Amino acid sequence: MFIASEGWCCRYEVLALRDGYLVQMRDVSTGELEEDYSTLFRTLPVAVAYAVMSAAYERFAEMDSEDEEFFELEAEMEMSEQSFLELSSRLCDVGIHQREGGEASEDEDNAEDNIPVLCTYH
């Protein structure tokens, strides 16, 4: 495992595989993997940025807007999201979501946009 980033109830772990870097979600209280929420990336920087962004989003989503740390967490979430989007775009790595039954699919958000990917892989 390269890195783990903790959200409110889950830890997002980045693992090195032969085909890339897997970000998987583990329930902190039970230690069980949430296999429906695994995403495979080609590059380590994008995988790490995705794990950090996912954990920041989870912490923000669980925060009450009346809490003192709300605006700090909101800024952290926005910065981590921007970092992920920039790295993902620059490195042409949108990730592949693992679906039930082991099926893989490209990031659904980008597939819906019908944006052609103009990247050359070396």
PyMOL CGO cylinders between C-alpha atoms (Angstrom):
from pymol import cmd
from pymol.cgo import CYLINDER

trace = [
    CYLINDER, 0.00, 0.00, 0.00, 1.35, 3.41, -0.99, 0.3, 1, 1, 1, 1, 1, 1,
    CYLINDER, 1.35, 3.41, -0.99, -0.98, 5.69, 0.92, 0.3, 1, 1, 1, 1, 1, 1,
    CYLINDER, -0.98, 5.69, 0.92, -4.22, 5.71, 2.84, 0.3, 1, 1, 1, 1, 1, 1,
    CYLINDER, -4.22, 5.71, 2.84, -6.44, 8.74, 3.30, 0.3, 1, 1, 1, 1, 1, 1,
    CYLINDER, -6.44, 8.74, 3.30, -9.17, 8.64, 5.93, 0.3, 1, 1, 1, 1, 1, 1,
    CYLINDER, -9.17, 8.64, 5.93, -12.63, 10.06, 5.55, 0.3, 1, 1, 1, 1, 1, 1,
    CYLINDER, -12.63, 10.06, 5.55, -15.40, 10.04, 8.13, 0.3, 1, 1, 1, 1, 1, 1,
    CYLINDER, -15.40, 10.04, 8.13, -16.10, 6.29, 8.12, 0.3, 1, 1, 1, 1, 1, 1,
    CYLINDER, -16.10, 6.29, 8.12, -13.89, 4.91, 5.34, 0.3, 1, 1, 1, 1, 1, 1,
    CYLINDER, -13.89, 4.91, 5.34, -10.22, 4.76, 4.49, 0.3, 1, 1, 1, 1, 1, 1,
    CYLINDER, -10.22, 4.76, 4.49, -9.19, 5.11, 0.85, 0.3, 1, 1, 1, 1, 1, 1,
    CYLINDER, -9.19, 5.11, 0.85, -6.16, 2.92, 0.14, 0.3, 1, 1, 1, 1, 1, 1,
    CYLINDER, -6.16, 2.92, 0.14, -3.87, 3.10, -2.90, 0.3, 1, 1, 1, 1, 1, 1,
    CYLINDER, -3.87, 3.10, -2.90, -2.35, -0.23, -3.91, 0.3, 1, 1, 1, 1, 1, 1,
    CYLINDER, -2.35, -0.23, -3.91, 0.19, -0.98, -6.64, 0.3, 1, 1, 1, 1, 1, 1,
    CYLINDER, 0.19, -0.98, -6.64, -0.96, -3.60, -9.15, 0.3, 1, 1, 1, 1, 1, 1,
    CYLINDER, -0.96, -3.60, -9.15, 0.57, -4.91, -12.34, 0.3, 1, 1, 1, 1, 1, 1,
    CYLINDER, 0.57, -4.91, -12.34, -1.91, -2.88, -14.41, 0.3, 1, 1, 1, 1, 1, 1,
    CYLINDER, -1.91, -2.88, -14.41, -1.80, 0.37, -12.43, 0.3, 1, 1, 1, 1, 1, 1,
    CYLINDER, -1.80, 0.37, -12.43, -2.84, 1.71, -9.05, 0.3, 1, 1, 1, 1, 1, 1,
    CYLINDER, -2.84, 1.71, -9.05, -6.04, 0.62, -7.34, 0.3, 1, 1, 1, 1, 1, 1,
    CYLINDER, -6.04, 0.62, -7.34, -7.92, 2.93, -4.99, 0.3, 1, 1, 1, 1, 1, 1,
    CYLINDER, -7.92, 2.93, -4.99, -10.15, 0.89, -2.72, 0.3, 1, 1, 1, 1, 1, 1,
    CYLINDER, -10.15, 0.89, -2.72, -12.48, 1.92, 0.05, 0.3, 1, 1, 1, 1, 1, 1,
    CYLINDER, -12.48, 1.92, 0.05, -12.29, 0.17, 3.43, 0.3, 1, 1, 1, 1, 1, 1,
    CYLINDER, -12.29, 0.17, 3.43, -14.81, 0.61, 6.24, 0.3, 1, 1, 1, 1, 1, 1,
    CYLINDER, -14.81, 0.61, 6.24, -12.84, 1.91, 9.24, 0.3, 1, 1, 1, 1, 1, 1,
    CYLINDER, -12.84, 1.91, 9.24, -15.11, 0.34, 11.87, 0.3, 1, 1, 1, 1, 1, 1,
    CYLINDER, -15.11, 0.34, 11.87, -15.32, -3.17, 10.38, 0.3, 1, 1, 1, 1, 1, 1,
    CYLINDER, -15.32, -3.17, 10.38, -12.15, -3.33, 8.26, 0.3, 1, 1, 1, 1, 1, 1,
    CYLINDER, -12.15, -3.33, 8.26, -14.15, -4.72, 5.34, 0.3, 1, 1, 1, 1, 1, 1,
    CYLINDER, -14.15, -4.72, 5.34, -13.52, -3.64, 1.76, 0.3, 1, 1, 1, 1, 1, 1,
    CYLINDER, -13.52, -3.64, 1.76, -16.31, -1.98, -0.19, 0.3, 1, 1, 1, 1, 1, 1,
    CYLINDER, -16.31, -1.98, -0.19, -15.57, -3.79, -3.45, 0.3, 1, 1, 1, 1, 1, 1,
    CYLINDER, -15.57, -3.79, -3.45, -18.16, -1.84, -5.45, 0.3, 1, 1, 1, 1, 1, 1,
    CYLINDER, -18.16, -1.84, -5.45, -16.12, 1.34, -4.94, 0.3, 1, 1, 1, 1, 1, 1,
    CYLINDER, -16.12, 1.34, -4.94, -12.74, 0.36, -6.40, 0.3, 1, 1, 1, 1, 1, 1,
    CYLINDER, -12.74, 0.36, -6.40, -11.12, 2.47, -9.11, 0.3, 1, 1, 1, 1, 1, 1,
    CYLINDER, -11.12, 2.47, -9.11, -8.02, 1.61, -11.13, 0.3, 1, 1, 1, 1, 1, 1,
    CYLINDER, -8.02, 1.61, -11.13, -5.69, 4.38, -12.37, 0.3, 1, 1, 1, 1, 1, 1,
    CYLINDER, -5.69, 4.38, -12.37, -2.68, 4.17, -14.68, 0.3, 1, 1, 1, 1, 1, 1,
    CYLINDER, -2.68, 4.17, -14.68, -0.63, 6.71, -12.70, 0.3, 1, 1, 1, 1, 1, 1,
    CYLINDER, -0.63, 6.71, -12.70, 0.23, 6.98, -9.02, 0.3, 1, 1, 1, 1, 1, 1,
    CYLINDER, 0.23, 6.98, -9.02, -0.23, 10.78, -8.72, 0.3, 1, 1, 1, 1, 1, 1,
    CYLINDER, -0.23, 10.78, -8.72, -3.81, 10.59, -9.99, 0.3, 1, 1, 1, 1, 1, 1,
    CYLINDER, -3.81, 10.59, -9.99, -4.63, 7.60, -7.77, 0.3, 1, 1, 1, 1, 1, 1,
    CYLINDER, -4.63, 7.60, -7.77, -3.31, 9.43, -4.69, 0.3, 1, 1, 1, 1, 1, 1,
    CYLINDER, -3.31, 9.43, -4.69, -5.19, 12.62, -5.62, 0.3, 1, 1, 1, 1, 1, 1,
    CYLINDER, -5.19, 12.62, -5.62, -8.39, 10.59, -6.04, 0.3, 1, 1, 1, 1, 1, 1,
    CYLINDER, -8.39, 10.59, -6.04, -7.97, 8.95, -2.61, 0.3, 1, 1, 1, 1, 1, 1,
    CYLINDER, -7.97, 8.95, -2.61, -7.33, 12.31, -0.94, 0.3, 1, 1, 1, 1, 1, 1,
    CYLINDER, -7.33, 12.31, -0.94, -10.29, 13.91, -2.75, 0.3, 1, 1, 1, 1, 1, 1,
    CYLINDER, -10.29, 13.91, -2.75, -12.63, 11.03, -1.83, 0.3, 1, 1, 1, 1, 1, 1,
    CYLINDER, -12.63, 11.03, -1.83, -11.69, 11.21, 1.84, 0.3, 1, 1, 1, 1, 1, 1,
    CYLINDER, -11.69, 11.21, 1.84, -12.03, 15.01, 1.90, 0.3, 1, 1, 1, 1, 1, 1,
    CYLINDER, -12.03, 15.01, 1.90, -15.45, 14.78, 0.27, 0.3, 1, 1, 1, 1, 1, 1,
    CYLINDER, -15.45, 14.78, 0.27, -16.60, 12.19, 2.78, 0.3, 1, 1, 1, 1, 1, 1,
    CYLINDER, -16.60, 12.19, 2.78, -15.44, 14.31, 5.74, 0.3, 1, 1, 1, 1, 1, 1,
    CYLINDER, -15.44, 14.31, 5.74, -17.16, 17.38, 4.25, 0.3, 1, 1, 1, 1, 1, 1,
    CYLINDER, -17.16, 17.38, 4.25, -20.41, 15.54, 3.51, 0.3, 1, 1, 1, 1, 1, 1,
    CYLINDER, -20.41, 15.54, 3.51, -20.68, 14.39, 7.13, 0.3, 1, 1, 1, 1, 1, 1,
    CYLINDER, -20.68, 14.39, 7.13, -19.97, 17.86, 8.56, 0.3, 1, 1, 1, 1, 1, 1,
    CYLINDER, -19.97, 17.86, 8.56, -22.76, 20.05, 9.90, 0.3, 1, 1, 1, 1, 1, 1,
    CYLINDER, -22.76, 20.05, 9.90, -22.76, 23.50, 8.27, 0.3, 1, 1, 1, 1, 1, 1,
    CYLINDER, -22.76, 23.50, 8.27, -22.97, 25.05, 11.74, 0.3, 1, 1, 1, 1, 1, 1,
    CYLINDER, -22.97, 25.05, 11.74, -19.70, 23.43, 12.81, 0.3, 1, 1, 1, 1, 1, 1,
    CYLINDER, -19.70, 23.43, 12.81, -16.62, 25.65, 13.20, 0.3, 1, 1, 1, 1, 1, 1,
    CYLINDER, -16.62, 25.65, 13.20, -14.53, 23.52, 10.81, 0.3, 1, 1, 1, 1, 1, 1,
    CYLINDER, -14.53, 23.52, 10.81, -17.14, 23.51, 8.02, 0.3, 1, 1, 1, 1, 1, 1,
    CYLINDER, -17.14, 23.51, 8.02, -15.49, 26.19, 5.88, 0.3, 1, 1, 1, 1, 1, 1,
    CYLINDER, -15.49, 26.19, 5.88, -12.01, 24.71, 6.37, 0.3, 1, 1, 1, 1, 1, 1,
    CYLINDER, -12.01, 24.71, 6.37, -13.26, 21.31, 5.22, 0.3, 1, 1, 1, 1, 1, 1,
    CYLINDER, -13.26, 21.31, 5.22, -15.09, 22.89, 2.31, 0.3, 1, 1, 1, 1, 1, 1,
    CYLINDER, -15.09, 22.89, 2.31, -11.86, 24.59, 1.17, 0.3, 1, 1, 1, 1, 1, 1,
    CYLINDER, -11.86, 24.59, 1.17, -9.91, 21.33, 1.62, 0.3, 1, 1, 1, 1, 1, 1,
    CYLINDER, -9.91, 21.33, 1.62, -12.48, 19.45, -0.45, 0.3, 1, 1, 1, 1, 1, 1,
    CYLINDER, -12.48, 19.45, -0.45, -12.44, 22.04, -3.24, 0.3, 1, 1, 1, 1, 1, 1,
    CYLINDER, -12.44, 22.04, -3.24, -8.62, 22.10, -3.35, 0.3, 1, 1, 1, 1, 1, 1,
    CYLINDER, -8.62, 22.10, -3.35, -8.38, 18.32, -3.45, 0.3, 1, 1, 1, 1, 1, 1,
    CYLINDER, -8.38, 18.32, -3.45, -11.01, 18.14, -6.20, 0.3, 1, 1, 1, 1, 1, 1,
    CYLINDER, -11.01, 18.14, -6.20, -9.19, 20.75, -8.28, 0.3, 1, 1, 1, 1, 1, 1,
    CYLINDER, -9.19, 20.75, -8.28, -5.89, 18.93, -7.79, 0.3, 1, 1, 1, 1, 1, 1,
    CYLINDER, -5.89, 18.93, -7.79, -7.42, 15.63, -8.92, 0.3, 1, 1, 1, 1, 1, 1,
    CYLINDER, -7.42, 15.63, -8.92, -9.08, 17.19, -11.97, 0.3, 1, 1, 1, 1, 1, 1,
    CYLINDER, -9.08, 17.19, -11.97, -5.88, 18.94, -13.06, 0.3, 1, 1, 1, 1, 1, 1,
    CYLINDER, -5.88, 18.94, -13.06, -3.70, 15.85, -12.63, 0.3, 1, 1, 1, 1, 1, 1,
    CYLINDER, -3.70, 15.85, -12.63, -6.27, 13.60, -14.28, 0.3, 1, 1, 1, 1, 1, 1,
    CYLINDER, -6.27, 13.60, -14.28, -6.50, 15.93, -17.27, 0.3, 1, 1, 1, 1, 1, 1,
    CYLINDER, -6.50, 15.93, -17.27, -2.77, 16.50, -17.60, 0.3, 1, 1, 1, 1, 1, 1,
    CYLINDER, -2.77, 16.50, -17.60, -1.91, 12.79, -17.33, 0.3, 1, 1, 1, 1, 1, 1,
    CYLINDER, -1.91, 12.79, -17.33, -4.96, 11.61, -19.33, 0.3, 1, 1, 1, 1, 1, 1,
    CYLINDER, -4.96, 11.61, -19.33, -5.94, 9.25, -16.54, 0.3, 1, 1, 1, 1, 1, 1,
    CYLINDER, -5.94, 9.25, -16.54, -9.66, 9.22, -15.70, 0.3, 1, 1, 1, 1, 1, 1,
    CYLINDER, -9.66, 9.22, -15.70, -9.61, 5.86, -13.96, 0.3, 1, 1, 1, 1, 1, 1,
    CYLINDER, -9.61, 5.86, -13.96, -11.66, 2.73, -14.48, 0.3, 1, 1, 1, 1, 1, 1,
    CYLINDER, -11.66, 2.73, -14.48, -14.37, 1.91, -11.94, 0.3, 1, 1, 1, 1, 1, 1,
    CYLINDER, -14.37, 1.91, -11.94, -14.71, -1.66, -10.79, 0.3, 1, 1, 1, 1, 1, 1,
    CYLINDER, -14.71, -1.66, -10.79, -18.30, -2.81, -11.06, 0.3, 1, 1, 1, 1, 1, 1,
    CYLINDER, -18.30, -2.81, -11.06, -20.12, -5.73, -9.52, 0.3, 1, 1, 1, 1, 1, 1,
    CYLINDER, -20.12, -5.73, -9.52, -19.00, -9.01, -11.04, 0.3, 1, 1, 1, 1, 1, 1,
    CYLINDER, -19.00, -9.01, -11.04, -15.53, -7.69, -11.88, 0.3, 1, 1, 1, 1, 1, 1,
    CYLINDER, -15.53, -7.69, -11.88, -16.61, -5.62, -14.89, 0.3, 1, 1, 1, 1, 1, 1,
    CYLINDER, -16.61, -5.62, -14.89, -14.63, -2.47, -15.53, 0.3, 1, 1, 1, 1, 1, 1,
    CYLINDER, -14.63, -2.47, -15.53, -15.83, 0.73, -17.14, 0.3, 1, 1, 1, 1, 1, 1,
    CYLINDER, -15.83, 0.73, -17.14, -14.33, 4.12, -17.87, 0.3, 1, 1, 1, 1, 1, 1,
    CYLINDER, -14.33, 4.12, -17.87, -15.26, 6.96, -15.55, 0.3, 1, 1, 1, 1, 1, 1,
    CYLINDER, -15.26, 6.96, -15.55, -19.02, 7.39, -16.05, 0.3, 1, 1, 1, 1, 1, 1,
    CYLINDER, -19.02, 7.39, -16.05, -18.90, 11.18, -15.72, 0.3, 1, 1, 1, 1, 1, 1,
    CYLINDER, -18.90, 11.18, -15.72, -16.50, 11.53, -18.66, 0.3, 1, 1, 1, 1, 1, 1,
    CYLINDER, -16.50, 11.53, -18.66, -18.35, 8.92, -20.72, 0.3, 1, 1, 1, 1, 1, 1,
    CYLINDER, -18.35, 8.92, -20.72, -21.55, 10.96, -20.45, 0.3, 1, 1, 1, 1, 1, 1,
    CYLINDER, -21.55, 10.96, -20.45, -19.78, 14.11, -21.64, 0.3, 1, 1, 1, 1, 1, 1,
    CYLINDER, -19.78, 14.11, -21.64, -18.73, 12.35, -24.87, 0.3, 1, 1, 1, 1, 1, 1,
    CYLINDER, -18.73, 12.35, -24.87, -15.44, 14.19, -24.77, 0.3, 1, 1, 1, 1, 1, 1,
    CYLINDER, -15.44, 14.19, -24.77, -12.87, 12.56, -27.04, 0.3, 1, 1, 1, 1, 1, 1,
    CYLINDER, -12.87, 12.56, -27.04, -9.62, 11.68, -25.29, 0.3, 1, 1, 1, 1, 1, 1,
    CYLINDER, -9.62, 11.68, -25.29, -6.71, 12.99, -27.31, 0.3, 1, 1, 1, 1, 1, 1,
    CYLINDER, -6.71, 12.99, -27.31, -3.84, 11.37, -25.43, 0.3, 1, 1, 1, 1, 1, 1,
    CYLINDER, -3.84, 11.37, -25.43, -0.93, 9.35, -26.68, 0.3, 1, 1, 1, 1, 1, 1,
    CYLINDER, -0.93, 9.35, -26.68, 0.34, 6.67, -24.34, 0.3, 1, 1, 1, 1, 1, 1,
    CYLINDER, 0.34, 6.67, -24.34, 4.04, 5.88, -24.53, 0.3, 1, 1, 1, 1, 1, 1,
]
cmd.load_cgo(trace, "trace")
